[in-house]
Amino acid sequence: GIGGAGGCADGGCIPFVGSMDTVRVWNTPIIAEAVPVLADGPTYDGFPFAEHVVAEFTFDSGARATAGNLSLTVPETSYAALFATDIAEPFGDAAPFSEGGSLVLDATSPIWVRTSGGAAEGLSPEKFTFEAWIKADSANAATSTIAMLGDYGWGVMLTCYGPGDECCDVDVSGWEAGASTTNVLAFATDTTCDVYPHSTLAVALDTWTHIAVTVDSAAEEVAFYVDGVAAGGGTGNGAAAGDGGGGPL
């Protein structure tokens, strides 16, 4: 799901608390030079990667998709969100962060969005980019789920490293000087947190922040971006996405 525990069979995915907007999946890794354009706003005339959008969720006037054969469901609420081409909205979120136009995930009643699409609908291509605007609440858990395809097909987490409740308990003494250990992004493909590729930059709490994760499963490479700035990455088995058991995003 987007923002929650959706398909995690072991119950280990902790819901995200805060707000999200303009969530997209692309079927190509957006190159570093183009990532800042993703954060700039809804003007995409001539953007060379526009044709690679698999799904875009703007959450304007309720949770809905403006691109892609997907529908969204929130516990106890369903939104008809499949748009035919003749009524599809233009690519790009016309009102990011507007009142009533963002997905709000409340700590007092955690919910998440689950789409009707998974790997079979193109949401886990061999190469892809996940991006979103997020505003993580200070009440957010030390580790939380920004998005998860099925049961650990691939996930984007906000997490921490070192001793601490809900943190990945690894030795960080050998990490690069200045590397953040809390509120960092991680790319999860199983429950073994010490192999997660993770960002070197932190996500500020209570602040709208643009995040992007590019994935090349064949090359086993992941790269992170925070507000358009390159924020490290990782390689190896943990950088290869799966199908999540056929479960949805």
Secondary structure, DSSP 4 states (H G I P E B T S, - for coil): -BSS-TT-TTS--PBP-EEEEEEEEESS---GGGHHHHHH-S--TT-TTGGGEEEEE--TTSS-EEESS--EEETTEEE-----TTTPPPSS-SSTT-TTSSEEE-TTS---BEES-BGGGTSS-SEEEEEEEEEE-TTS-SSEEEEEETTTTEEEEEE-BSSSTTSB----TTSPTT---SSEEEEESSS-GGG--EEEEEPPTTS-EEEEEEEETTTTEEEEEETTEEEEEEESGGG----GGG-B-
